[in-house]
Amino acid sequence: MSDESIRPYQDVDELAVTNVWYRSATAAFAFLPNWQSLTFDQAQSIFREVILPRCEIWVGIDNNNVVAFLAMNDS
């Protein structure tokens, strides 16, 4: 049985959320050379400096692992 839930982001989620974002965007944006040249460390810095301060973030959990996230800015 799977333990699935959605909950607000917690600081402990940073590495897992950045990992989901980086892996999924690398696969989805193969046509964007600037994204393809982005390192994981650069993506983590962007997440910390741009996304985290500006967005309300929720995470999708499956079996105690972050498998998805939603970053909302305003409505």
TORTORLUM-644150 format. One record per residue: x, y, z of N, C-alpha, C in turn; residue in three letters. Coordinates in nm, 4 decimals, decimal comma, padded with zeros to 6 digits. Layout:
N
ATOM  n.u  n.v  n.w  ca.u  ca.v  ca.w  c.u  c.v  c.w  type
ATOM  X  Y  Z  X  Y  Z  X  Y  Z  ala
...
REM end
This chain:
75
ATOM  n.u  n.v  n.w  ca.u  ca.v  ca.w  c.u  c.v  c.w  type
ATOM  00,0841  -00,1184  00,0000  00,0000  00,0000  00,0000  00,0885  00,1247  00,0000  met
ATOM  00,0555  00,2195  -00,0822  00,1330  00,3410  -00,0967  00,0870  00,4465  00,0031  ser
ATOM  00,1818  00,5204  00,0566  00,1533  00,6306  00,1467  00,1707  00,7604  00,0689  asp
ATOM  00,0617  00,8110  00,0111  00,0673  00,9294  -00,0738  00,0039  01,0476  -00,0031  glu
ATOM  00,0624  01,1657  -00,0213  00,0046  01,2860  00,0361  00,0603  01,4089  -00,0344  ser
ATOM  -00,0026  01,5203  -00,0083  00,0440  01,6505  -00,0540  00,0530  01,7366  00,0717  ile
ATOM  00,1634  01,8062  00,0861  00,1819  01,8883  00,2052  00,2658  02,0103  00,1709  arg
ATOM  00,2638  02,1116  00,2590  00,3492  02,2283  00,2365  00,4971  02,1903  00,2412  pro
ATOM  00,5754  02,2625  00,1650  00,7208  02,2465  00,1601  00,7797  02,2697  00,2992  tyr
ATOM  00,8822  02,1913  00,3307  00,9608  02,2093  00,4524  01,1068  02,2239  00,4105  gln
ATOM  01,1862  02,2923  00,4901  01,3273  02,3141  00,4550  01,4004  02,1839  00,4238  asp
ATOM  01,3638  02,0773  00,4918  01,4288  01,9477  00,4709  01,4032  01,8927  00,3292  val
ATOM  01,3067  01,9476  00,2583  01,2705  01,9019  00,1231  01,3581  01,9610  00,0127  asp
ATOM  01,4443  02,0565  00,0460  01,5149  02,1308  -00,0586  01,5893  02,0418  -00,1582  glu
ATOM  01,6689  01,9510  -00,1111  01,7466  01,8659  -00,2007  01,6559  01,7795  -00,2882  leu
ATOM  01,5540  01,7203  -00,2298  01,4631  01,6332  -00,3045  01,3833  01,7119  -00,4090  ala
ATOM  01,3355  01,8303  -00,3721  01,2585  01,9120  -00,4669  01,3486  01,9583  -00,5805  val
ATOM  01,4673  02,0033  -00,5481  01,5603  02,0461  -00,6529  01,5924  01,9300  -00,7460  thr
ATOM  01,6071  01,8125  -00,6904  01,6348  01,6934  -00,7700  01,5206  01,6637  -00,8672  asn
ATOM  01,3971  01,6687  -00,8189  01,2800  01,6456  -00,9051  01,2756  01,7504  -01,0155  val
ATOM  01,2943  01,8761  -00,9778  01,2888  01,9856  -01,0748  01,3988  01,9702  -01,1805  trp
ATOM  01,5196  01,9449  -01,1365  01,6324  01,9343  -01,2286  01,6160  01,8164  -01,3247  tyr
ATOM  01,5827  01,6998  -01,2724  01,5687  01,5812  -01,3578  01,4532  01,5959  -01,4568  arg
ATOM  01,3396  01,6443  -01,4101  01,2235  01,6548  -01,4988  01,2446  01,7630  -01,6051  ser
ATOM  01,3024  01,8753  -01,5667  01,3257  01,9821  -01,6642  01,4338  01,9441  -01,7644  ala
ATOM  01,5345  01,8724  -01,7211  01,6380  01,8271  -01,8143  01,5772  01,7358  -01,9206  thr
ATOM  01,4869  01,6496  -01,8786  01,4203  01,5597  -01,9743  01,3212  01,6349  -02,0629  ala
ATOM  01,2452  01,7267  -02,0052  01,1394  01,7960  -02,0798  01,1934  01,9053  -02,1716  ala
ATOM  01,3033  01,9676  -02,1318  01,3543  02,0825  -02,2069  01,4818  02,0494  -02,2830  phe
ATOM  01,4826  01,9352  -02,3483  01,5999  01,8933  -02,4264  01,6315  01,9941  -02,5372  ala
ATOM  01,5336  02,0731  -02,5773  01,5507  02,1698  -02,6854  01,6067  02,3040  -02,6365  phe
ATOM  01,6304  02,3181  -02,5061  01,6840  02,4432  -02,4522  01,8313  02,4246  -02,4122  leu
ATOM  01,9244  02,4701  -02,4945  02,0653  02,4483  -02,4646  02,1080  02,5091  -02,3308  pro
ATOM  02,0512  02,6228  -02,2936  02,0901  02,6844  -02,1664  02,0502  02,5969  -02,0482  asn
ATOM  01,9340  02,5330  -02,0568  01,8942  02,4437  -01,9479  01,9837  02,3198  -01,9480  trp
ATOM  02,0123  02,2656  -02,0640  02,0934  02,1452  -02,0730  02,2347  02,1663  -02,0181  gln
ATOM  02,2856  02,2875  -02,0249  02,4198  02,3139  -01,9731  02,4193  02,3475  -01,8231  ser
ATOM  02,3024  02,3602  -01,7648  02,2897  02,3922  -01,6221  02,3312  02,2723  -01,5373  leu
ATOM  02,4157  02,2956  -01,4395  02,4537  02,1878  -01,3486  02,3515  02,1774  -01,2357  thr
ATOM  02,3557  02,0669  -01,1648  02,2659  02,0501  -01,0512  02,2920  02,1588  -00,9469  phe
ATOM  02,4171  02,1902  -00,9213  02,4497  02,2940  -00,8224  02,3940  02,4301  -00,8642  asp
ATOM  02,3994  02,4605  -00,9923  02,3416  02,5858  -01,0413  02,1898  02,5848  -01,0255  gln
ATOM  02,1274  02,4721  -01,0562  01,9825  02,4605  -01,0395  01,9441  02,4774  -00,8924  ala
ATOM  02,0210  02,4197  -00,8032  01,9919  02,4325  -00,6605  02,0057  02,5787  -00,6168  gln
ATOM  02,1035  02,6484  -00,6674  02,1203  02,7898  -00,6366  02,0016  02,8716  -00,6874  ser
ATOM  01,9565  02,8447  -00,8087  01,8392  02,9133  -00,8644  01,7159  02,8840  -00,7789  ile
ATOM  01,7002  02,7595  -00,7386  01,5860  02,7242  -00,6541  01,5890  02,8052  -00,5248  phe
ATOM  01,7051  02,8103  -00,4601  01,7190  02,8823  -00,3325  01,6978  03,0326  -00,3470  arg
ATOM  01,7557  03,0901  -00,4522  01,7587  03,2354  -00,4659  01,6389  03,2946  -00,5396  glu
ATOM  01,5753  03,2164  -00,6272  01,4678  03,2709  -00,7098  01,3322  03,2096  -00,6749  val
ATOM  01,3237  03,0789  -00,6773  01,1937  03,0128  -00,6596  01,1478  03,0150  -00,5142  ile
ATOM  01,2324  02,9721  -00,4245  01,1954  02,9603  -00,2834  01,1476  03,0920  -00,2217  leu
ATOM  01,2158  03,2047  -00,2439  01,1689  03,3284  -00,1807  01,0410  03,3861  -00,2419  pro
ATOM  01,0097  03,3470  -00,3640  00,8971  03,4091  -00,4344  00,7717  03,3231  -00,4409  arg
ATOM  00,7839  03,1953  -00,4077  00,6729  03,1037  -00,4316  00,6285  03,0312  -00,3048  cys
ATOM  00,5012  02,9996  -00,3026  00,4483  02,9062  -00,2037  00,4657  02,7678  -00,2656  glu
ATOM  00,5282  02,6780  -00,1935  00,5627  02,5476  -00,2508  00,4937  02,4359  -00,1742  ile
ATOM  00,4386  02,3443  -00,2503  00,3776  02,2219  -00,1965  00,4505  02,1036  -00,2583  trp
ATOM  00,4569  01,9938  -00,1838  00,5249  01,8752  -00,2350  00,4302  01,7560  -00,2371  val
ATOM  00,4503  01,6717  -00,3372  00,3798  01,5444  -00,3464  00,4696  01,4360  -00,2909  gly
ATOM  00,4151  01,3572  -00,2004  00,4913  01,2533  -00,1313  00,4351  01,1167  -00,1689  ile
ATOM  00,5233  01,0217  -00,1947  00,4851  00,8826  -00,2167  00,5859  00,7966  -00,1414  asp
ATOM  00,5353  00,7180  -00,0481  00,6228  00,6332  00,0349  00,7375  00,7127  00,0968  asn
ATOM  00,7048  00,8277  00,1536  00,7998  00,9154  00,2232  00,9051  00,9784  00,1331  asn
ATOM  00,8840  00,9759  00,0015  00,9759  01,0391  -00,0930  00,9059  01,1522  -00,1660  asn
ATOM  00,9764  01,2633  -00,1843  00,9223  01,3725  -00,2654  00,9257  01,3276  -00,4109  val
ATOM  00,8096  01,3251  -00,4749  00,8013  01,2822  -00,6147  00,7491  01,3924  -00,7063  val
ATOM  00,7034  01,5026  -00,6453  00,6485  01,6131  -00,7235  00,6493  01,7391  -00,6383  ala
ATOM  00,6392  01,8525  -00,7066  00,6224  01,9769  -00,6320  00,5456  02,0771  -00,7169  phe
ATOM  00,4865  02,1733  -00,6482  00,4135  02,2820  -00,7122  00,4635  02,4106  -00,6510  leu
ATOM  00,5106  02,5024  -00,7336  00,5551  02,6326  -00,6871  00,4577  02,7368  -00,7406  ala
ATOM  00,3873  02,8022  -00,6492  00,2844  02,8995  -00,6878  00,3293  03,0407  -00,6524  met
ATOM  00,3123  03,1307  -00,7483  00,3422  03,2709  -00,7272  00,2132  03,3471  -00,7494  asn
ATOM  00,1577  03,4031  -00,6450  00,0262  03,4668  -00,6466  -00,0808  03,3627  -00,6801  asp
ATOM  -00,1715  03,3969  -00,7695  -00,2802  03,3042  -00,7994  -00,2395  03,2045  -00,9059  ser
REM end
